[in-house]
Amino acid sequence: MVQKKNNIIFATILLFLAALFWSGNFIVGKIAGINEIPPISLNILRWSLAFIILLPFTYKEMIQKKNIILKNIYLLCFLGITAVSIFNSALFYSLKTTQVITGVLMISTVPVMIIFFCILFKIEKTNFFQIMGVICSLVGVIFIISKANFDVLKNLDFETGDLFALFAMISWSVYSALLKKKNYEISQITLLQVVIGLGVIFLIPMYLIDYLYLGNRIIINTNFILVLLYVVLLPGIISFFFWIKGVALIGANRAGIYLHLMPILAAILAMIIFNEKLMVYHYIGGIFIVSGIILSNKKPA
């Protein structure tokens, strides 16, 4: 009994820290935007370093199970593109101009959007409540990106940062839905390593275009080094291990609740660090998004 209680306490600490570090990813992304750190350069360096750090723990299994990896290479490439190449680049781009609060509210719809893409790709069956949840969350996103201004909707005059945040949300939702599509018969950490490696490969041409043709160059200074260390170590690697251990201790369903802390923690940090304010459209959009999450988790009688 004491051991079980200790496991729950330990899991709570690990899962809370994982959610906190992932929330901090939005804050550091905003800091990167303020300091004019090119999003694609930051993204490719982040995942290249993460790949190198993980390599000693994964190379043996990658060699042993190369046939499984090659058999699923096209799907794994798509996972790498959506999760690594697109999601993080789009997220960092969005935070150059949009509020952190806007970004995290939109990303909080991901669990519901995963249901939508599972329906679209015929991965899982759905029910009435899940469909209503998807609709509610979509309405919430529309309120946020239009700032509850229907002239914006009519003229399709959206802010670029908000559209990048929406693109990031769609990309991660597609990745998560496809991750459910099949069992890859390799460990989670090795699957992550393969996805990272393939994502970095597809980032290379994006980086070359950004560097050579658009002239977005990194300036090596203290701010850049601190941002890079944070995104590589805390949300990139440590949170992943904390999450795996927490899930192992208390189960995936109970652990999943901690993901809903991310918008709250990120919003609090944004208000403290950047003096951001919650606007009326955030409240309206947030109500629809929360309603969508509740509806999508409701079981039919």
VEXLUMGU-282851 format. One record per residue (C-alpha): residue number from 1; residue in one letter; x, y, z negated. Coordinates in pm, 1 decimal. Last residue first. Layout:
+-----+-----+----------+----------+----------+
|   n | res |       xx |       yy |       zz |
+-----+-----+----------+----------+----------+
| NUM |   A |        X |        Y |        Z |
...
+-----+-----+----------+----------+----------+
end
This chain:
+-----+-----+----------+----------+----------+
|   n | res |       xx |       yy |       zz |
+-----+-----+----------+----------+----------+
| 301 |   A |  -2505.2 |    494.1 |   2322.8 |
| 300 |   P |  -2248.0 |    674.4 |   2533.9 |
| 299 |   K |  -1917.1 |    754.3 |   2359.4 |
| 298 |   K |  -1814.5 |   1115.8 |   2305.6 |
| 297 |   N |  -1448.4 |   1189.3 |   2381.9 |
| 296 |   S |  -1525.8 |   1385.3 |   2700.7 |
| 295 |   L |  -1791.9 |   1586.1 |   2516.8 |
| 294 |   I |  -1551.8 |   1697.2 |   2242.5 |
| 293 |   I |  -1279.4 |   1795.5 |   2493.8 |
| 292 |   G |  -1531.1 |   1984.5 |   2708.7 |
| 291 |   S |  -1668.8 |   2169.9 |   2407.7 |
| 290 |   V |  -1312.1 |   2266.8 |   2313.1 |
| 289 |   I |  -1257.9 |   2398.8 |   2668.5 |
| 288 |   F |  -1589.1 |   2588.9 |   2674.2 |
| 287 |   I |  -1517.9 |   2751.2 |   2336.4 |
| 286 |   G |  -1161.3 |   2834.7 |   2443.9 |
| 285 |   G |  -1283.4 |   3007.5 |   2760.4 |
| 284 |   I |  -1516.3 |   3229.6 |   2557.7 |
| 283 |   Y |  -1252.0 |   3301.0 |   2291.5 |
| 282 |   H |   -978.2 |   3366.8 |   2548.3 |
| 281 |   Y |  -1219.3 |   3588.2 |   2748.0 |
| 280 |   V |  -1273.4 |   3801.1 |   2436.1 |
| 279 |   M |   -898.9 |   3860.5 |   2397.9 |
| 278 |   L |   -660.5 |   3698.7 |   2151.0 |
| 277 |   K |   -367.2 |   3934.5 |   2112.3 |
| 276 |   E |      3.0 |   3884.4 |   2178.6 |
| 275 |   N |    252.4 |   4040.7 |   1936.1 |
| 274 |   F |    537.7 |   3862.7 |   2115.9 |
| 273 |   I |    689.5 |   3674.4 |   1818.9 |
| 272 |   I |    401.3 |   3652.3 |   1569.6 |
| 271 |   M |    109.6 |   3639.1 |   1815.7 |
| 270 |   A |    299.9 |   3400.0 |   2041.9 |
| 269 |   L |    391.0 |   3173.5 |   1747.2 |
| 268 |   I |     25.2 |   3155.7 |   1637.5 |
| 267 |   A |    -86.9 |   3083.4 |   1995.6 |
| 266 |   A |    178.1 |   2809.8 |   2033.8 |
| 265 |   L |     73.1 |   2643.3 |   1706.4 |
| 264 |   I |   -298.0 |   2651.1 |   1791.3 |
| 263 |   P |   -251.2 |   2540.0 |   2153.1 |
| 262 |   M |    -22.2 |   2254.4 |   2039.3 |
| 261 |   L |   -229.1 |   2127.1 |   1746.7 |
| 260 |   H |   -459.0 |   1939.1 |   1986.0 |
| 259 |   L |   -166.8 |   1707.1 |   2060.7 |
| 258 |   Y |   -181.9 |   1593.6 |   1697.0 |
| 257 |   I |   -512.6 |   1416.0 |   1760.1 |
| 256 |   G |   -336.0 |   1178.6 |   1999.6 |
| 255 |   A |   -148.6 |   1019.3 |   1707.7 |
| 254 |   R |   -468.2 |    868.4 |   1569.6 |
| 253 |   N |   -554.7 |    710.8 |   1905.0 |
| 252 |   A |   -196.9 |    604.0 |   1984.8 |
| 251 |   G |   -132.5 |    406.5 |   1666.1 |
| 250 |   I |    -14.1 |    493.0 |   1313.5 |
| 249 |   L |    353.5 |    386.6 |   1290.3 |
| 248 |   A |    431.6 |    306.2 |   1656.5 |
| 247 |   V |    262.8 |    629.1 |   1767.3 |
| 246 |   G |    482.9 |    827.5 |   1525.2 |
| 245 |   K |    798.9 |    651.7 |   1648.8 |
| 244 |   I |    716.6 |    717.7 |   2015.9 |
| 243 |   W |    627.3 |   1081.8 |   1941.1 |
| 242 |   F |    946.0 |   1148.5 |   1743.7 |
| 241 |   F |   1149.7 |    996.9 |   2028.8 |
| 240 |   F |    979.2 |   1220.0 |   2287.5 |
| 239 |   S |   1003.2 |   1524.0 |   2062.3 |
| 238 |   I |   1380.8 |   1472.6 |   2038.0 |
| 237 |   I |   1434.2 |   1449.2 |   2415.6 |
| 236 |   G |   1287.3 |   1734.1 |   2625.3 |
| 235 |   P |   1083.9 |   1930.9 |   2369.6 |
| 234 |   L |   1381.8 |   1961.5 |   2129.5 |
| 233 |   L |   1707.7 |   1883.6 |   2310.9 |
| 232 |   V |   1684.0 |   2002.8 |   2669.5 |
| 231 |   V |   1440.5 |   2293.9 |   2627.4 |
| 230 |   Y |   1622.1 |   2423.5 |   2317.9 |
| 229 |   L |   1974.8 |   2390.1 |   2453.0 |
| 228 |   L |   1876.4 |   2569.9 |   2775.1 |
| 227 |   V |   1711.7 |   2860.9 |   2590.7 |
| 226 |   L |   2014.3 |   2897.8 |   2358.4 |
| 225 |   I |   2259.6 |   2888.2 |   2651.8 |
| 224 |   F |   2056.5 |   3143.1 |   2852.6 |
| 223 |   N |   2028.7 |   3385.5 |   2560.9 |
| 222 |   T |   2400.6 |   3359.8 |   2484.5 |
| 221 |   N |   2507.1 |   3442.9 |   2840.7 |
| 220 |   I |   2554.4 |   3270.1 |   3176.4 |
| 219 |   I |   2370.0 |   3473.7 |   3439.4 |
| 218 |   I |   2171.8 |   3233.9 |   3656.2 |
| 217 |   R |   2112.7 |   3323.9 |   4019.3 |
| 216 |   N |   1789.4 |   3377.6 |   4211.5 |
| 215 |   G |   1911.4 |   3486.9 |   4556.5 |
| 214 |   L |   1595.8 |   3387.9 |   4745.4 |
| 213 |   Y |   1782.3 |   3213.3 |   5026.6 |
| 212 |   L |   2079.1 |   3046.7 |   4856.5 |
| 211 |   Y |   1962.1 |   2998.6 |   4497.9 |
| 210 |   D |   1586.4 |   2944.2 |   4535.2 |
| 209 |   I |   1628.5 |   2744.4 |   4856.7 |
| 208 |   L |   1907.4 |   2538.4 |   4697.9 |
| 207 |   Y |   1701.9 |   2483.2 |   4379.7 |
| 206 |   M |   1396.5 |   2360.8 |   4571.8 |
| 205 |   P |   1623.4 |   2129.4 |   4775.3 |
| 204 |   I |   1768.2 |   1987.7 |   4448.0 |
| 203 |   L |   1436.2 |   1959.0 |   4260.1 |
| 202 |   F |   1339.4 |   1644.7 |   4454.2 |
| 201 |   I |   1648.7 |   1465.8 |   4321.4 |
| 200 |   V |   1578.3 |   1600.7 |   3971.5 |
| 199 |   G |   1228.6 |   1447.5 |   3976.0 |
| 198 |   L |   1372.1 |   1110.7 |   4079.7 |
| 197 |   G |   1611.4 |   1112.1 |   3784.3 |
| 196 |   I |   1348.6 |   1234.9 |   3536.1 |
| 195 |   V |   1096.3 |    969.4 |   3647.0 |
| 194 |   V |   1363.1 |    697.9 |   3620.9 |
| 193 |   Q |   1467.4 |    816.2 |   3273.0 |
| 192 |   L |   1106.4 |    836.0 |   3152.6 |
| 191 |   L |   1045.9 |    479.0 |   3274.1 |
| 190 |   T |   1363.7 |    378.4 |   3089.2 |
| 189 |   I |   1235.7 |    541.0 |   2767.9 |
| 188 |   Q |    891.7 |    385.2 |   2801.2 |
| 187 |   S |   1028.3 |     33.9 |   2849.8 |
| 186 |   I |    984.6 |   -145.5 |   3180.9 |
| 185 |   E |    702.4 |   -366.1 |   3306.1 |
| 184 |   Y |    548.8 |    -81.7 |   3514.7 |
| 183 |   N |    196.1 |   -131.2 |   3381.9 |
| 182 |   K |    -43.9 |     30.3 |   3628.4 |
| 181 |   K |   -262.7 |    328.7 |   3711.1 |
| 180 |   K |   -233.1 |    492.1 |   3370.0 |
| 179 |   L |     79.8 |    684.0 |   3474.1 |
| 178 |   L |   -118.7 |    796.5 |   3779.3 |
| 177 |   A |   -361.1 |    982.5 |   3551.2 |
| 176 |   S |    -76.7 |   1141.6 |   3354.1 |
| 175 |   Y |     99.8 |   1260.8 |   3668.5 |
| 174 |   V |   -222.2 |   1400.9 |   3818.5 |
| 173 |   S |   -292.8 |   1584.5 |   3491.3 |
| 172 |   W |     62.5 |   1722.3 |   3481.2 |
| 171 |   S |     28.9 |   1864.3 |   3833.6 |
| 170 |   I |   -319.4 |   2008.2 |   3772.8 |
| 169 |   M |   -203.6 |   2190.4 |   3457.4 |
| 168 |   A |    109.1 |   2324.2 |   3630.7 |
| 167 |   F |   -104.9 |   2455.4 |   3919.7 |
| 166 |   L |   -336.6 |   2628.7 |   3671.2 |
| 165 |   A |    -35.8 |   2788.7 |   3499.7 |
| 164 |   F |     94.8 |   2897.5 |   3842.4 |
| 163 |   L |   -247.4 |   3050.5 |   3916.0 |
| 162 |   D |   -241.1 |   3240.2 |   3585.4 |
| 161 |   G |    106.2 |   3377.0 |   3662.9 |
| 160 |   T |     -3.0 |   3497.0 |   4008.6 |
| 159 |   E |   -293.9 |   3698.4 |   3870.0 |
| 158 |   F |   -623.7 |   3620.3 |   4040.8 |
| 157 |   D |   -796.1 |   3841.2 |   4299.1 |
| 156 |   L |  -1032.5 |   3580.6 |   4446.5 |
| 155 |   N |  -1254.6 |   3877.0 |   4547.5 |
| 154 |   K |  -1573.0 |   3732.8 |   4395.5 |
| 153 |   L |  -1389.3 |   3567.2 |   4110.5 |
| 152 |   V |  -1199.7 |   3886.2 |   4021.4 |
| 151 |   D |  -1524.8 |   4082.0 |   4048.1 |
| 150 |   F |  -1668.6 |   3831.3 |   3797.6 |
| 149 |   N |  -1439.1 |   3961.3 |   3523.9 |
| 148 |   A |  -1436.0 |   3710.1 |   3236.9 |
| 147 |   K |  -1052.9 |   3728.6 |   3239.4 |
| 146 |   S |  -1074.0 |   3557.8 |   3582.3 |
| 145 |   I |   -803.7 |   3305.4 |   3484.3 |
| 144 |   I |   -958.3 |   3257.0 |   3138.2 |
| 143 |   F |  -1327.5 |   3238.2 |   3235.0 |
| 142 |   I |  -1245.7 |   2998.1 |   3519.2 |
| 141 |   V |  -1046.5 |   2776.1 |   3279.4 |
| 140 |   G |  -1345.0 |   2758.6 |   3042.4 |
| 139 |   V |  -1580.0 |   2669.0 |   3330.0 |
| 138 |   L |  -1339.8 |   2386.9 |   3423.0 |
| 137 |   S |  -1342.7 |   2264.5 |   3064.0 |
| 136 |   C |  -1723.2 |   2252.8 |   3060.9 |
| 135 |   I |  -1736.9 |   2069.0 |   3397.2 |
| 134 |   V |  -1480.0 |   1808.2 |   3285.6 |
| 133 |   G |  -1669.5 |   1753.2 |   2959.2 |
| 132 |   M |  -1997.7 |   1712.1 |   3149.2 |
| 131 |   I |  -1835.0 |   1438.8 |   3360.1 |
| 130 |   Q |  -1695.1 |   1276.5 |   3045.8 |
| 129 |   F |  -2037.3 |   1283.5 |   2877.4 |
| 128 |   F |  -2208.5 |   1124.2 |   3178.9 |
| 127 |   N |  -1973.6 |    827.2 |   3192.5 |
| 126 |   T |  -1650.3 |    729.2 |   3364.2 |
| 125 |   K |  -1480.6 |    421.0 |   3499.1 |
| 124 |   E |  -1103.1 |    424.4 |   3520.1 |
| 123 |   I |   -841.7 |    440.0 |   3797.1 |
| 122 |   K |  -1077.4 |    532.5 |   4081.5 |
| 121 |   F |   -837.1 |    804.8 |   4203.2 |
| 120 |   L |  -1103.2 |   1076.8 |   4166.0 |
| 119 |   I |  -1239.5 |    934.1 |   3839.1 |
| 118 |   C |   -888.4 |    907.7 |   3692.2 |
| 117 |   F |   -831.3 |   1258.6 |   3829.8 |
| 116 |   F |  -1128.7 |   1397.1 |   3634.6 |
| 115 |   I |  -1035.7 |   1205.0 |   3318.3 |
| 114 |   I |   -685.3 |   1352.1 |   3337.4 |
| 113 |   M |   -850.8 |   1695.2 |   3366.4 |
| 112 |   V |  -1011.3 |   1637.6 |   3025.5 |
| 111 |   P |   -681.2 |   1554.7 |   2857.2 |
| 110 |   V |   -515.3 |   1846.6 |   3047.8 |
| 109 |   T |   -757.4 |   2113.8 |   2923.1 |
| 108 |   S |   -505.9 |   2221.4 |   2657.1 |
| 107 |   I |   -279.2 |   2337.2 |   2943.0 |
| 106 |   M |   -523.8 |   2619.7 |   3013.7 |
| 105 |   L |   -536.5 |   2734.5 |   2652.1 |
| 104 |   V |   -158.7 |   2701.6 |   2629.1 |
| 103 |   G |    -98.4 |   2926.2 |   2930.1 |
| 102 |   T |   -347.3 |   3195.7 |   2832.7 |
| 101 |   I |   -201.0 |   3215.9 |   2481.0 |
| 100 |   V |    152.8 |   3238.2 |   2624.4 |
|  99 |   Q |     39.7 |   3542.4 |   2822.8 |
|  98 |   T |    103.9 |   3551.6 |   3197.9 |
|  97 |   T |    389.1 |   3719.5 |   3387.2 |
|  96 |   K |    712.6 |   3522.1 |   3351.2 |
|  95 |   L |    517.1 |   3246.5 |   3174.4 |
|  94 |   S |    367.2 |   3130.0 |   3504.3 |
|  93 |   Y |    708.8 |   3067.8 |   3659.9 |
|  92 |   F |    815.5 |   2854.8 |   3360.7 |
|  91 |   L |    496.1 |   2647.6 |   3392.4 |
|  90 |   A |    532.0 |   2609.3 |   3769.4 |
|  89 |   S |    890.9 |   2485.4 |   3734.4 |
|  88 |   N |    794.0 |   2255.2 |   3446.7 |
|  87 |   F |    505.9 |   2093.3 |   3631.8 |
|  86 |   I |    651.0 |   2079.1 |   3984.8 |
|  85 |   S |    985.1 |   1896.4 |   3983.4 |
|  84 |   V |    952.4 |   1707.9 |   3653.2 |
|  83 |   A |    599.5 |   1572.3 |   3606.3 |
|  82 |   T |    451.8 |   1601.0 |   3958.8 |
|  81 |   I |    764.5 |   1523.5 |   4162.7 |
|  80 |   G |    890.0 |   1249.7 |   3928.2 |
|  79 |   L |    549.2 |   1079.3 |   3919.3 |
|  78 |   F |    534.9 |   1095.2 |   4300.3 |
|  77 |   C |    878.6 |    933.7 |   4319.0 |
|  76 |   L |    761.6 |    662.7 |   4076.3 |
|  75 |   L |    464.1 |    589.9 |   4304.9 |
|  74 |   Y |    693.6 |    556.9 |   4605.2 |
|  73 |   I |    955.6 |    353.0 |   4414.9 |
|  72 |   N |    721.9 |     89.6 |   4270.9 |
|  71 |   K |    898.0 |   -215.0 |   4418.3 |
|  70 |   L |   1232.1 |    -35.3 |   4385.7 |
|  69 |   I |   1182.3 |     10.4 |   4009.6 |
|  68 |   I |   1069.5 |   -350.7 |   3962.8 |
|  67 |   N |   1371.2 |   -471.6 |   4164.2 |
|  66 |   K |   1605.5 |   -246.5 |   3962.4 |
|  65 |   K |   1500.5 |   -419.2 |   3640.9 |
|  64 |   Q |   1840.3 |   -531.6 |   3512.6 |
|  63 |   I |   2018.8 |   -223.0 |   3647.4 |
|  62 |   M |   1763.7 |     19.1 |   3498.4 |
|  61 |   E |   1766.5 |   -183.8 |   3176.2 |
|  60 |   K |   2143.4 |   -146.3 |   3143.6 |
|  59 |   Y |   2139.9 |    226.0 |   3235.6 |
|  58 |   T |   1884.1 |    321.8 |   2969.0 |
|  57 |   F |   2050.2 |    413.7 |   2638.7 |
|  56 |   P |   2379.4 |    543.8 |   2783.0 |
|  55 |   L |   2178.0 |    742.2 |   3046.4 |
|  54 |   L |   1958.1 |    938.9 |   2803.4 |
|  53 |   I |   2204.8 |   1226.8 |   2755.2 |
|  52 |   I |   2288.0 |   1243.1 |   3128.7 |
|  51 |   F |   1919.1 |   1248.6 |   3228.2 |
|  50 |   A |   1844.2 |   1520.2 |   2968.7 |
|  49 |   L |   2131.6 |   1727.1 |   3111.9 |
|  48 |   S |   1990.6 |   1695.3 |   3464.2 |
|  47 |   W |   1640.1 |   1764.9 |   3330.3 |
|  46 |   R |   1726.1 |   2099.7 |   3174.2 |
|  45 |   L |   1966.3 |   2205.3 |   3448.5 |
|  44 |   I |   1699.8 |   2146.2 |   3715.2 |
|  43 |   N |   1434.4 |   2333.0 |   3516.0 |
|  42 |   L |   1648.0 |   2633.2 |   3425.4 |
|  41 |   S |   1752.2 |   2675.5 |   3789.6 |
|  40 |   I |   1387.7 |   2638.5 |   3897.7 |
|  39 |   P |   1265.1 |   2895.0 |   3643.1 |
|  38 |   P |   1529.4 |   3163.3 |   3720.2 |
|  37 |   I |   1629.6 |   3328.1 |   3386.8 |
|  36 |   E |   1507.2 |   3688.8 |   3403.3 |
|  35 |   N |   1549.1 |   3746.4 |   3026.7 |
|  34 |   I |   1176.2 |   3811.5 |   2979.8 |
|  33 |   G |   1095.3 |   3498.3 |   3181.8 |
|  32 |   A |   1331.9 |   3284.3 |   2972.7 |
|  31 |   I |   1172.9 |   3425.4 |   2656.1 |
|  30 |   K |    831.5 |   3321.7 |   2791.9 |
|  29 |   G |    959.4 |   2970.7 |   2859.7 |
|  28 |   V |   1104.5 |   2968.4 |   2506.8 |
|  27 |   I |    759.2 |   3043.1 |   2367.4 |
|  26 |   F |    589.7 |   2785.5 |   2589.0 |
|  25 |   N |    846.4 |   2517.5 |   2495.3 |
|  24 |   G |    785.9 |   2608.9 |   2130.8 |
|  23 |   S |    451.6 |   2430.4 |   2156.4 |
|  22 |   W |    637.1 |   2112.7 |   2256.4 |
|  21 |   F |    862.1 |   2159.5 |   1952.6 |
|  20 |   L |    560.8 |   2209.0 |   1723.1 |
|  19 |   A |    372.1 |   1908.1 |   1865.9 |
|  18 |   A |    679.0 |   1686.1 |   1814.8 |
|  17 |   L |    729.3 |   1831.4 |   1465.3 |
|  16 |   F |    367.0 |   1751.8 |   1372.8 |
|  15 |   L |    404.3 |   1399.3 |   1512.2 |
|  14 |   L |    721.0 |   1331.6 |   1310.1 |
|  13 |   I |    585.5 |   1476.5 |    985.4 |
|  12 |   T |    253.2 |   1292.0 |   1016.9 |
|  11 |   A |    435.0 |    967.5 |   1103.3 |
|  10 |   F |    645.5 |    995.6 |    784.9 |
|   9 |   I |    335.8 |   1061.4 |    572.3 |
|   8 |   I |    146.7 |    771.7 |    735.2 |
|   7 |   N |    445.1 |    538.4 |    694.7 |
|   6 |   N |    481.8 |    637.6 |    327.7 |
|   5 |   K |    114.3 |    555.5 |    268.1 |
|   4 |   K |    158.5 |    215.9 |    435.7 |
|   3 |   Q |    469.0 |    144.5 |    225.9 |
|   2 |   V |    282.8 |    237.7 |    -93.6 |
|   1 |   M |      0.0 |      0.0 |      0.0 |
+-----+-----+----------+----------+----------+
end
